[in-house]
């Protein structure tokens, strides 16, 4: 896979998560993805272009963005009793919220960012 734009990541999410309401698609979805790209930049210390997210960052950004979408779906009252995340399906019954799923997906994204690593800068004080 080559570099992906935030629009392409949005398409992946729309195919990955069932029943995303129209209130989350479009500009709202792309803003959420852009926020997760910015989070990944701050975490790693690297510069990540929203127009060309590199292969190394894509898994983490997709997981973090999916978690954001799931949290927003729950906040809007979307029926999340049955969710499909790629090949993974969660059928929790009608009384269970998606919070557990979004928390697990976010934790997965954080682990993926940690595996990339963060830049550490050392400075010597002259004095």
Buried (B, 14 or more C-beta within 10 A) or exposed (E): EEBBBBEBBBEBBBEBBEEBBEEBBEEBBBEBBBEBBEBBBEBBEBEBEBEEBBEBBBBBBBBBBBBBBBBBBBEEEBEBBEBBBEEEEBEBEEEEEBEEBBEBBBEBBBEBBEEBEEEEEEEEEEE
